[in-house]
Amino acid sequence: MELTITNCNNIDSGKIEITKNKLNIKFGINGTGKSTITRAIKYSIDSPELLKELIPFKHRNSEIEIVPEIIMNEEIKSVLIFNEEYLNQFLFKEDELISNSYEIFINTPEFKLSTDQIEQLLSEIKKVFSDNDDLNKIILDFENLSKSFATTQTGLSKSSALYKGLKGGNKIQHIPDSLRGYSKLIKDRSCVKWLEWQNNGLQFLDISDDCPYCTSPTTENKETIKSVSTYYDRNVIKNFTVIIEALKNLGEYFSEDANLTLQTITEKQSGLEESEMNYIVVVKQQIDDFLLKLKALKNISFVSFSEDEKVEEKLTNLKINIDLFDRFKAEKTKQIVESLNTSLNTVLEKVGLLQGEINKQKQIVRLLIKKYRKSINSFLTNAGYKYTVEIINDNPNNYKLLLFLGLCLTGLSPGPKSQTFLNLGERRGFFLVSLQKQGPKSRVKSKS
């Protein structure tokens, strides 16, 4: 492969040859233009418009247009440069030695193929969610409702949106006689915006005895106007209306009895009683348990199965027993549960294949970790470094390369501070290790 470079920094023109599939070493004293050549190659591939940054200094004010250019007689699709920028981008990250260890060490073509096979076997479950657009909204509404029903060890939290919204009863349904003139505004869907507008206008109320909006006399009504923001806390009303809206949206998923009871509780004129709070706690618990099942099924993938886990047992446990969710015994909920359980039964018919693919994938990961750990540690030992590395799996889809001192089982602190443990030569050693492993994954031509 031949590269021709012209008008780039201190290089007027020149040619370089690179032999494929071999280590090409180009020596040159400082100022020869090694970095310029590298930048020219990278710019031409990634950002051709940046080549103008390489216009030679002597031509910066020239009347004749000088165009930096690099011509390659073969295509280079990507390039990885071994320099300080690479260090800052990929090495000594916050919680690992090399950024994106999963992609570099684990996510091989063989691993991807195995993952695709597993995803195909699980596709029946995924199809339920893709065929039912409402499911994602149901999950979101249930999540918001659950947050509004915040609980403590002793029951419904007094800081929860529901408790605050009903502390003195439903103030939207039960408006004091003195404020009945505002009934239409208070019961309107835009009530919260109106309360904010009304509250912001109070600062102008004492300027004169006239309404700051229409200039009508307000002397007799001034205290009534002020009492609106005193009686109606905008934030409390805002959060409470969200609860009412969520209950309305989810009404067809609650049983008839649950709907009636929740409506009675949320429309009360007085505060919550102990028995009513206990009822809400049970509703929240069933919401959370139901959500746990729904989200586990929605997100099911190869990462859902831990090491040595029995797939059949895992899938069976994901089935939803509607009898355990008496608050949700509605026809719509039953339809969803039935479709999800049916999809699980379909997958269970092929559980042997699924178990085999998952076992195969776990074995692939074990061999990859062993291979890269041995390779990197052999390099470090041969280079005379007292460090070792370990690929740690801190969750099913997250593998990190951590640095250890000798045989010490305590890893060095991850992140940029790790650099303080290493001298310049050691840092360059890790540069080479990283570049060696990342290069093939990126399918790049690299220059050092």
Steps between C-alpha positions, in 0.01 A plus 500: 500500500638840400411831664583833334491806726528863387482842668457371855685707763874460434449241224489648149468157342593145576413134458473220753452129442312277744503121470176324591484253787846593626635729771621811318748711700592847373788670682552874493654769720280758671344737249517262206120493474398163646206648690403711198476189282287327763266798534471534122396134470246532783355828371462367145303201633294654781478876434639618163404859583765500776783453249511879465650508852815351346565790257874575532575811705692656211184486285250630759482848343570392143283643223517164326270239652703218650309178567640236737445159345568133558434240232483127578496243221303263726209575732557534873169494685614603847808587701595483868780729617727412789546835681400698811151558361457122480609475863241752612223346292548130569735434792466551876130576489286554809433138581721294271848490352387497138179664383233269363666175604183310410523600133874433480527169682158333506284614208664281235327373182457159667345665807269709280388192306417322825313808623295511179404134545382567856307811396328301227388237751364776727328686216151372588512693828632814331222474242233551768646843579559598136141402411352693794599867487299573815725282716780757518255773605345264757842437651575874512163585658537224759851625584373855555211372710733288712723803570193697608412222746837517677512289814715456810543201732192613692270561204413780258758778516369836621731664248346309209310691232180309578509570874572869445231524234238353734624643829194721528287304258468545124516878470418492131171316555415679825548874460441728804192724482721809502675386180205357308524786255819338374343152458528483121865605511590263784335202330642579157784287354716814498446560872871477585593763238223725626618465862851598391363798308282602795789470746734705278240777483479541878808724502300763307189475717614746766611766254143630478142406587438398140548157341848490340346318201165672423525808734162424662477591871635223727473657844226265621652187338869553571519253789304240303741538207798455732345195666509299172878453512483439876243221469628351172868406493586495130760221529272279710213548254733436206619167641151400606352564155771275353379221733137551401596500130705180542213326683269606219737368231550172684138455604432217255791301647368518857222271618153651536525491880845660498383778268202576723708496820776719354243746368334519843836558671624766256172695502467521880420828669709412805853362542605137468410246766737224612306227319504702177874553523545126552293437188726734300809319631366167370420660162853638478651161588298331227595774253870452580479121475311523172750752362787273600353222287415726205843664485682169541309364201538817295877511550563126482818420309818296532607717795192391698654159567779483757776242518377141553137615519234251394320663210179300539470602864572864416236516226240318709550750783433785257144382441235724652237348729209741473345352817781665698399841363137534608513881455570442128243234420362688201441368148773718345757387757401136453554533123852636550586234756365225276701617197821523705452160661423347160823645359691353793344159435612524136856574608489222760425252221852578370661533842760233422630699203496821702686343792759365256556838334531678835749240627692536174514876539618482860778266384597746225529777760706283737745410221527861382575626851758226550660571161532877542601482865780256414609702197515836678659365817764313297587826326525683833718225651733487199529879508605483866188666640378393844138556407228258396155557356167330553180524296221544753132439429314735738166446325384272216578744220791693644857375498784718627877469479648577843863542601661313791844531658673163486290226658319747726127432488415867556479691173665840461258791506339528156481826311753770406676466840619155387760683293678609817587135572674460164819649364527621140626166370221309671240736362636447149489127562129522573460718190639214293283239672189707442586580140583136427159382623288789377656531156369172354154569648489835323647353180744788481840579360696652786821696524726530802 
